[in-house]
Amino acid sequence: MINTVVFGLAIELLLATRTAATFEGNINYGSPSRRHSGLGIDVPHVSRRSLKRGAVAYEADELEFTHGVASGDPYPDSVILWTRVAPSLVSDTSNVTVEGPVPLYSHDTATYIEADPSPICVEWAVTPSESENVVSSGTAYTTSDIDYTVKVEATGLKPFTIYNYTFTICGSDKTSPGGRTKTAPPSDSDVSEVKFAVFSCSNYPNGYFNAYGNAARKDEQDYILHLGDYIYEGNQKGERAHDPPKYLFSLYDYRTRHGQYRTDPDLQLASQNFAWIATWDDHEVSNNGYRDGSSALNNTEESFLNDGRVSVDQRKMNAVRAYFEWMPIRQIDLDDNLRVWRSFQMGNLLDLIILDTRNYDRSITSLDWNDEYIDLIRNDASRTLMGSHQENWFYNQLSTSSSRGATWRIIGNQIVFSHIVESYGFSGDNWNGYMANRNRTLKHLYDNNIPNTVFLAGDSHQNWVSDLVWLDEKPYDPETGEGAIGVEFAGTAVSSSGFSGLIAAGRAEAETLVSNNTVLQWQEGYYRGYFILSVTPEKLEARYYGSPSVASRNSWDLPLANFTVIAGENKLVRPVGGKSVEAGYLRGGETKPTNITLNTDTRQWDIVGYDQMYIAS
């Protein structure tokens, strides 16, 4: 006689095992750190919860793909795919998933939160762009535990190849928007060209994300590179007011903010059609962050009581959990902290080295009240932007890249690297506040004769183009560029505020900055926008574009300036910028404003001008 109780338990265990395997196919159930498993989700508990009596599955017509699709972190044989499928736009209110190794909650009594017992089943499929033959596919579940996000790795793909992908709610014909992505070239291959669209600093209430849409519609780049400040943690008001309408502290806060940003149609368009390689800056967590705090929260009792009643570490965990849930980023193995620094070998052409100069292990920075102190210690040898572990990894990456014969080394870095004096003096929050760290980096490049190094930066909300030089240590001729060891291209913001004035005043400010800084060749602070980086074995080109206004959603894209670096010369080609730019100030050249602007919707050119750059606050 069959023991029905035992039989029933055996069936439940079998189903739970099978379900768990599918749950684990969704990367977001894992911890952002494989060495911090407590940050992950208890998959067996989630699986068993779905088998409880009364756990009724959602019908397909109750669900929507609420925030489009995205892809990222391309490898030669795989890529990360992302979506969110949920009964509503609203994020889960729990903070349990980041509270360490304590039990998540009782799934019978919902002691901590009332979690959703009904997992949502999603199938995904990848096809080559030229056919409908499925080459990679799978099934994954999602629940409220991970804010209904789905993140999977599509494997078995061919290198440097364009693919299409879709998600489908299991057992239905309800599909996501179709996505497009591209794998990376193999590390040992000869690659004729790779193009990146480079963005940073997208502040939702400050303006529309026109730059994303313009680059997506022009469709020139292979990949999108985002250097951080992808979201902002503030509480700005207005027609695109921040949601939630408060500073961010909890997991729910950060999830909701990520969700709000992903409702922007231009961000959705750029995410849908290109693989992203992203890193964070400070605002993904909190302004001017460092290892022990930020400008708005520090590890003191007073700060805890007055600023959100959350510790610095807990707030960082909340922000990081939401970032990994909502971004198509691979989860990186760590030693002792939260890591997004990583590298991508793209053929023999280039190595893309992504840094974290903000949150990993950064020494104290400018906090708005300690600038005199930072000024006193900015050259201390112990100060570091990256921590010793990341810094040593960085130098090893540079040397390994050079040794393996990669033509170019592209550094995806958050903050301006070059020695720039501004009207108020030196910033304490970029590489100027960590001079010894910058000197160690330059010494490594010069001592090891590592050529063709290109630093990229965001953060400042303005455009800066410089030769990479170790001033006061190595001879340098700003007219010819001789003595430089590389170049820096720093970009403006998607929508965050830059120069607060009219174009003419901005040009005068740019002239002052270029005149006062030997290495600086072009500066422009008025326009919001992005730049396209085109990399070939012979040369590297940077083409800058501006949005005439982000006060409204529009498709106008203004070419601002073009720059070239010849492989092996380690400096900007002279005359810099072809001796002419649309805006800002160019050393040894002319500024010729035309306002001849491309409508990326219609592909028509016109003379365009706006009176207002940003949404009125």
C-alpha positions in Angstrom: 0.0 0.0 0.0 1.4 3.4 -1.0 1.9 5.9 1.8 0.2 8.9 0.3 1.8 11.3 2.7 5.3 10.1 1.9 4.4 10.0 -1.8 3.0 13.5 -1.7 6.1 14.8 0.1 8.3 13.1 -2.5 6.4 14.7 -5.4 6.6 18.1 -3.7 10.3 17.6 -3.2 10.8 16.6 -6.8 8.8 19.6 -8.0 10.7 21.9 -5.7 14.0 20.7 -7.0 13.0 21.2 -10.6 11.6 24.6 -9.9 14.7 25.6 -8.0 16.8 24.9 -11.0 14.6 27.3 -13.0 14.7 29.9 -10.3 18.4 29.8 -10.3 18.4 30.4 -14.1 17.5 34.0 -13.2 20.8 35.6 -12.2 19.1 38.1 -10.0 18.4 35.5 -7.3 22.1 35.3 -6.7 24.2 37.6 -4.6 26.1 40.4 -6.4 29.1 38.8 -4.7 29.7 35.1 -4.8 31.6 35.5 -1.6 28.7 37.2 0.2 26.0 34.6 -0.3 23.8 36.2 2.4 23.0 38.9 -0.1 21.3 36.4 -2.4 17.7 35.0 -2.3 16.9 31.7 -0.6 15.9 29.9 -3.7 14.6 26.6 -2.1 12.4 28.6 0.2 11.0 30.6 -2.7 10.4 27.4 -4.6 8.6 25.7 -1.8 6.5 28.8 -1.2 5.1 28.5 -4.7 3.8 25.0 -3.9 1.8 26.0 -0.9 -2.0 25.6 -1.1 -3.6 28.8 -2.4 -0.6 29.9 -4.4 -2.5 30.7 -7.6 -0.4 31.6 -10.6 -0.9 34.8 -12.4 -2.8 34.7 -15.7 -0.9 36.1 -18.7 -3.4 39.0 -19.1 -2.6 40.1 -15.5 1.0 40.7 -16.4 3.0 43.2 -18.5 6.6 43.6 -19.6 6.6 46.9 -17.6 10.0 48.4 -18.5 11.1 47.1 -21.9 14.2 44.9 -22.4 17.9 45.4 -22.2 21.2 43.5 -22.7 24.7 44.0 -21.6 28.3 42.9 -20.7 28.9 41.1 -24.0 31.4 38.3 -24.2 32.4 36.5 -27.5 30.0 33.6 -26.8 27.4 35.1 -24.4 25.5 38.2 -23.3 23.3 39.2 -20.4 19.5 39.7 -21.2 17.2 41.6 -18.9 13.5 42.4 -18.6 10.8 42.9 -15.9 7.5 41.1 -16.0 5.0 42.1 -13.3 1.4 42.8 -12.4 2.1 46.5 -12.1 4.8 49.2 -12.3 5.1 49.3 -8.5 8.2 47.8 -6.9 8.2 45.4 -4.0 8.3 47.2 -0.6 10.5 44.7 1.2 14.0 45.4 2.4 14.6 41.8 3.5 16.9 40.6 0.7 19.7 42.8 1.9 19.6 42.1 5.6 22.4 39.6 5.6 22.3 36.0 6.6 19.2 36.2 8.8 16.3 34.1 7.5 14.4 35.8 4.8 11.0 35.3 6.5 8.6 32.5 7.4 6.9 31.6 4.2 3.9 30.2 6.1 3.2 33.2 8.2 4.9 36.0 6.3 6.5 37.2 9.5 8.5 40.0 7.8 6.7 40.8 4.6 3.9 39.4 2.5 5.9 38.0 -0.4 4.2 36.9 -3.6 3.7 33.1 -3.6 3.1 33.0 -7.3 6.2 32.8 -9.4 6.0 34.2 -13.0 7.3 31.9 -15.7 9.2 33.5 -18.6 10.7 31.9 -21.7 13.4 33.6 -23.6 14.9 33.0 -27.1 17.8 34.4 -29.1 17.9 34.3 -32.9 20.5 35.6 -35.4 19.5 38.9 -37.0 19.2 37.3 -40.4 17.0 34.3 -39.5 14.4 33.0 -37.1 16.3 29.9 -36.0 16.6 29.9 -32.2 20.3 29.5 -31.2 19.9 30.0 -27.4 16.9 29.7 -25.2 15.7 29.0 -21.7 13.0 29.4 -19.0 13.3 31.4 -15.9 11.0 32.4 -13.0 10.7 35.7 -11.2 8.9 36.8 -8.0 8.5 39.9 -5.9 11.7 38.9 -4.0 13.8 40.4 -6.9 11.2 43.0 -7.9 9.9 40.8 -10.7 13.1 41.3 -12.7 14.6 38.7 -15.0 18.2 38.5 -15.9 19.7 35.6 -17.8 22.9 34.7 -19.6 22.4 33.7 -23.3 25.2 31.3 -24.1 26.5 29.4 -27.2 26.6 32.5 -29.4 29.0 33.4 -32.1 31.5 36.3 -31.6 30.9 39.9 -32.8 27.5 38.9 -34.1 24.2 40.8 -34.0 21.3 38.8 -32.4 17.6 39.4 -31.7 15.9 38.3 -28.5 12.5 38.2 -26.9 10.9 37.1 -23.7 7.5 35.4 -23.6 5.2 34.6 -20.6 5.0 30.9 -20.4 2.0 29.2 -22.0 0.9 32.4 -23.7 1.5 34.5 -26.8 2.3 37.6 -24.7 5.8 38.7 -25.6 8.2 41.5 -24.7 9.3 44.1 -27.1 11.9 42.6 -29.4 15.5 43.3 -28.4 18.7 43.5 -30.4 22.2 42.9 -29.0 25.7 42.1 -30.1 28.4 39.8 -28.8 32.1 40.8 -28.4 34.9 39.8 -30.7 37.3 37.0 -29.6 40.4 38.3 -27.8 42.8 36.9 -30.4 40.9 38.1 -33.5 41.7 40.9 -36.0 39.0 43.5 -35.7 38.7 46.4 -38.2 36.6 48.7 -36.0 34.6 48.9 -32.8 32.3 51.9 -31.9 31.0 53.0 -28.5 28.4 55.6 -27.7 29.6 57.1 -24.4 27.1 58.5 -21.8 27.0 59.7 -18.2 24.9 61.6 -15.7 21.2 61.2 -16.6 19.1 63.2 -14.1 15.4 62.4 -14.7 13.7 65.6 -13.3 16.4 67.9 -14.9 15.6 67.0 -18.5 14.5 64.5 -21.1 16.9 61.8 -22.1 17.2 63.0 -25.7 20.8 61.9 -26.1 19.9 58.2 -25.6 17.3 58.4 -28.3 19.4 60.3 -30.8 22.3 57.8 -30.5 19.9 54.9 -30.8 18.1 56.2 -33.9 21.4 57.0 -35.6 22.5 53.5 -35.0 26.2 54.1 -35.4 27.7 52.3 -32.4 28.3 48.6 -31.6 27.9 49.1 -27.8 26.7 51.7 -25.3 29.2 52.6 -22.5 27.7 54.3 -19.5 30.2 55.8 -17.0 27.8 56.3 -14.2 25.2 58.6 -12.5 22.7 56.5 -14.4 20.1 57.4 -11.7 20.1 60.1 -9.0 19.2 59.7 -5.4 17.7 63.1 -4.8 14.2 64.4 -4.4 13.8 67.0 -7.2 10.3 68.2 -8.1 8.7 69.4 -11.3 7.1 67.9 -14.3 9.4 64.8 -14.1 9.5 64.8 -10.3 11.5 62.0 -8.7 9.7 58.9 -7.5 9.7 58.2 -4.6 9.5 62.0 -3.8 12.4 61.7 -1.2 16.0 60.9 -0.8 16.8 57.2 -1.3 17.7 55.0 1.6 15.8 51.7 1.5 15.8 48.9 -1.1 12.3 49.9 -2.1 13.5 53.5 -2.7 16.3 52.5 -5.0 14.1 49.9 -6.9 11.4 52.5 -7.4 13.9 55.0 -8.7 15.4 52.5 -11.2 11.9 51.7 -12.3 11.0 55.3 -12.9 14.1 56.0 -15.0 13.4 52.9 -17.2 10.0 54.4 -18.1 11.8 57.0 -20.2 11.1 56.0 -23.9 14.6 57.1 -25.1 16.3 55.1 -22.4 14.1 52.1 -23.3 15.0 52.6 -27.0 18.7 52.6 -26.3 18.5 49.7 -24.0 16.4 47.6 -26.4 18.8 47.9 -29.3 22.3 47.9 -27.9 24.4 45.9 -25.4 25.4 48.1 -22.5 28.6 48.1 -20.5 27.9 50.1 -17.4 29.6 51.2 -14.2 28.3 53.3 -11.4 29.4 56.8 -10.2 28.3 58.2 -6.9 24.6 59.1 -7.4 23.6 55.4 -7.8 24.2 55.3 -4.1 24.7 58.8 -2.7 26.5 62.1 -3.7 30.3 62.2 -3.2 30.6 58.7 -1.9 33.7 57.0 -0.4 34.3 53.9 1.7 32.8 55.3 4.9 30.0 57.5 3.7 29.0 60.3 1.5 28.2 64.0 1.6 24.8 63.2 3.0 25.4 60.2 5.3 28.4 59.2 7.4 29.1 56.6 10.0 28.2 58.7 13.0 25.3 58.5 15.4 24.2 62.0 14.5 24.2 61.2 10.8 22.3 58.0 11.4 19.6 59.8 13.5 19.2 62.7 11.1 19.8 61.1 7.7 17.4 58.3 7.0 18.1 56.1 10.1 20.2 53.8 8.0 23.9 52.9 8.2 26.3 53.7 5.4 26.9 50.1 4.7 23.2 49.2 4.7 22.3 52.0 2.4 25.1 50.9 0.0 23.8 47.3 0.1 20.3 48.6 -0.7 21.6 50.6 -3.7 23.8 47.8 -5.0 21.1 45.2 -4.7 18.7 47.3 -6.8 21.4 48.2 -9.3 22.2 44.5 -9.9 18.5 43.7 -10.2 17.8 46.4 -12.7 20.9 46.6 -14.8 22.1 44.0 -17.5 25.4 43.6 -15.7 27.3 40.4 -14.9 27.8 39.5 -11.2 31.5 39.7 -10.4 33.4 37.6 -7.9 34.8 39.7 -5.1 37.4 39.6 -2.4 36.1 41.9 0.3 33.7 44.5 -1.2 31.2 45.2 -3.9 32.8 45.1 -7.3 31.9 46.4 -10.7 35.4 46.9 -12.0 36.1 44.5 -14.8 37.6 44.3 -18.3 36.7 43.3 -21.8 39.2 42.1 -24.4 37.8 43.0 -27.9 40.1 41.3 -30.3 43.6 42.5 -30.8 42.1 45.9 -31.2 41.4 47.1 -27.7 41.0 46.3 -24.0 38.2 48.1 -22.3 39.1 48.5 -18.6 36.2 49.5 -16.3 37.0 51.2 -13.0 35.2 52.0 -9.8 36.7 55.2 -8.4 33.7 55.9 -6.2 32.4 53.1 -4.0 34.9 50.2 -3.8 37.5 51.4 -1.4 37.9 55.1 -1.9 39.6 57.4 0.7 37.6 60.3 2.1 36.5 62.9 -0.5 35.1 66.4 -0.5 31.9 66.4 1.5 31.0 70.1 1.1 32.1 70.9 4.6 35.7 69.5 4.7 37.3 71.1 1.6 40.1 72.8 3.5 41.0 69.4 5.0 41.0 67.7 1.6 43.2 70.4 0.2 45.8 69.7 2.9 45.8 65.9 2.2 45.2 65.7 -1.5 48.8 64.7 -2.2 49.2 62.2 0.7 50.7 58.9 -0.6 48.1 56.8 1.3 45.1 58.4 -0.5 43.5 56.1 -3.1 40.5 56.3 -5.4 40.3 52.6 -5.9 41.8 50.8 -2.9 45.0 48.8 -3.2 43.3 45.6 -4.5 41.7 47.4 -7.5 44.6 49.7 -8.1 47.1 46.8 -8.4 44.5 45.0 -10.7 44.3 48.1 -12.8 48.1 48.4 -13.4 48.2 44.7 -14.1 45.5 45.1 -16.7 47.4 47.9 -18.4 50.6 45.8 -18.5 48.8 42.6 -19.6 47.0 44.5 -22.4 50.2 45.9 -23.7 52.0 42.6 -23.5 49.3 40.7 -25.4 49.5 43.2 -28.2 46.2 45.0 -28.0 46.5 48.2 -29.9 44.4 50.4 -27.6 43.7 50.6 -23.9 40.4 52.3 -23.2 39.8 53.2 -19.5 36.1 53.6 -18.5 36.5 55.9 -15.5 33.9 58.0 -13.7 35.8 61.3 -13.0 38.1 63.7 -14.9 41.7 62.3 -14.7 43.7 65.3 -16.1 45.4 68.0 -14.1 42.7 70.7 -14.4 42.6 73.9 -12.4 39.1 75.4 -12.3 37.9 78.9 -11.3 37.8 77.9 -7.6 41.1 75.9 -7.7 41.4 72.1 -7.6 38.4 69.8 -7.2 38.7 67.5 -4.2 36.3 65.0 -5.7 38.1 64.0 -8.9 41.7 62.8 -9.5 43.0 66.2 -8.4 42.0 65.2 -4.9 44.1 62.0 -5.1 47.3 63.3 -6.7 49.5 60.4 -5.5 47.1 57.9 -7.1 47.2 59.8 -10.4 51.0 60.0 -10.2 51.3 56.2 -9.6 49.1 55.6 -12.6 51.1 57.9 -14.9 54.4 56.5 -13.5 53.2 53.0 -14.5 52.3 54.1 -18.0 55.6 56.0 -18.6 57.9 53.5 -16.8 56.5 50.6 -18.8 56.2 52.5 -22.0 52.5 51.5 -22.4 51.2 53.3 -25.5 47.7 54.2 -26.8 46.0 54.7 -23.5 42.7 56.6 -23.6 40.9 57.7 -20.4 37.1 58.3 -20.6 35.3 60.2 -18.0 31.8 61.6 -17.1 30.7 63.1 -13.8 31.5 66.8 -14.5 28.5 67.5 -16.8 30.8 69.2 -19.2 33.1 68.3 -22.2 36.9 68.2 -21.7 39.5 66.9 -24.2 43.1 66.7 -23.1 46.5 65.2 -23.7 47.4 62.7 -21.0 50.5 64.2 -19.3 52.6 63.9 -16.1 53.1 67.6 -15.6 56.2 68.7 -13.7 57.7 65.3 -14.2 57.9 64.8 -17.9 58.5 67.5 -20.6 55.4 68.4 -22.6 54.8 70.8 -25.6 51.1 71.8 -25.7 51.4 73.0 -29.3 52.7 69.7 -30.7 51.6 67.3 -27.9 55.0 65.8 -27.7 55.6 64.3 -24.2 52.1 63.0 -23.7 51.4 59.3 -22.9 47.8 59.2 -24.1 44.6 61.3 -24.2 41.5 61.9 -22.2 37.9 62.3 -23.5 35.5 63.5 -20.9 31.9 63.9 -21.8 29.0 66.0 -20.8 25.8 64.8 -19.2 22.7 63.3 -20.7 20.5 65.8 -18.8 22.3 66.9 -15.5 23.1 70.6 -15.2 26.4 71.9 -16.6 27.4 75.5 -17.2 24.5 77.7 -15.8 24.4 80.5 -18.3 24.0 81.4 -22.0 26.1 79.9 -24.8 28.3 83.0 -25.2 29.1 83.1 -21.5 29.9 79.4 -21.6 32.3 80.0 -24.4 34.1 82.7 -22.4 34.3 80.4 -19.4 35.7 77.6 -21.7 38.4 80.0 -23.0 39.5 80.8 -19.5 39.7 77.1 -18.6 41.8 76.2 -21.7 44.0 79.2 -21.2 44.7 78.2 -17.6 45.4 74.5 -18.2 48.3 73.4 -20.3 47.0 69.9 -21.1 43.4 71.0 -21.9 42.8 71.4 -25.7 38.9 71.8 -25.8 36.3 72.6 -23.2 32.6 73.1 -23.6 30.0 73.2 -20.8 26.7 74.4 -22.3 25.3 71.4 -24.2 24.0 68.1 -22.9 24.8 65.1 -25.0 27.3 62.2 -25.6 30.2 61.2 -27.8 30.9 58.4 -30.3 34.2 56.6 -29.9 35.4 54.9 -33.1 38.4 52.6 -32.7 40.4 51.1 -35.5 44.0 49.7 -35.6 45.2 52.9 -37.3 43.4 55.6 -35.3 40.8 56.5 -32.7 38.2 59.2 -33.3 35.9 60.9 -30.8 32.9 62.7 -32.2 30.9 64.9 -29.8 27.2 65.7 -30.1 24.9 68.0 -28.2 21.2 68.3 -27.4 20.1 71.9 -28.0 17.5 71.5 -25.2 16.4 68.8 -22.7 13.5 70.9 -21.5 11.3 68.9 -23.9 11.6 65.6 -25.6 13.0 66.2 -29.1 15.2 64.5 -31.7 17.7 67.3 -32.5 21.4 66.3 -32.5 24.0 68.9 -33.0 27.6 67.9 -34.0 30.0 69.8 -31.7 33.6 68.7 -32.3 35.7 65.9 -33.7 39.1 64.7 -32.5 41.6 62.1 -33.7 44.4 60.1 -32.2 46.9 58.2 -34.4 48.0 54.8 -33.1 51.4 55.1 -31.5 51.5 58.9 -31.2 49.9 59.1 -27.7 48.5 62.6 -28.3 45.7 64.4 -30.1 46.3 65.0 -33.8 47.3 68.6 -34.6 45.7 70.8 -35.5 43.4 69.7 -32.7 39.8 69.3 -33.7 40.6 70.2 -37.3 41.1 73.7 -36.0 37.3 74.3 -35.8 34.5 73.4 -33.4 30.8 74.3 -33.1 30.8 75.3 -29.4 33.1 75.9 -26.5 36.8 76.9 -26.9 39.5 75.1 -28.8 43.2 75.7 -28.2 44.7 77.1 -31.4 41.4 76.9 -33.3 38.1 78.7 -33.9 34.6 78.4 -32.6 32.1 78.6 -35.5 28.6 78.3 -34.2 26.1 77.3 -37.0 23.3 75.5 -35.1 23.0 73.2 -38.1 21.3 70.3 -36.4 20.1 66.8 -37.4 16.6 65.6 -36.7 17.3 61.9 -35.9 13.7 61.0 -36.5 13.4 62.5 -40.0 17.1 62.6 -40.9 16.6 66.2 -42.0 19.0 69.0 -41.1 17.9 72.4 -40.0 19.1 75.5 -38.1 17.7 75.0 -34.5 17.9 77.0 -31.3 16.2 76.9 -28.0 15.9 79.5 -25.3 15.8 77.0 -22.4 18.2 74.1 -21.8 16.6 72.4 -18.7 13.2 71.7 -17.3 12.3 74.6 -15.1 12.6 73.7 -11.4 
